[in-house]
């Protein structure tokens, strides 16, 4: 379960599971945890917790394009 959403997906945010197809994070609240290497996005799909790790460069693109907006 998500602890405290600290960002909102308001545009197209996609991730890839391994070598699989691109998947889309649904619009709405997400929890973001950032490390030096990547950012992990966590959200609820119904009552099911979901998460995806994205490379830092992709995370920065999401922020720059305003597809992902951090809460203040």
Buried (B, 14 or more C-beta within 10 A) or exposed (E): EBEEBBBBBEEEBBBEEEEEEEEEBEBEBBBBEEEEEBBBBBBBEEEEEBBBBBEEEBBEBBBEEEBBEEEE
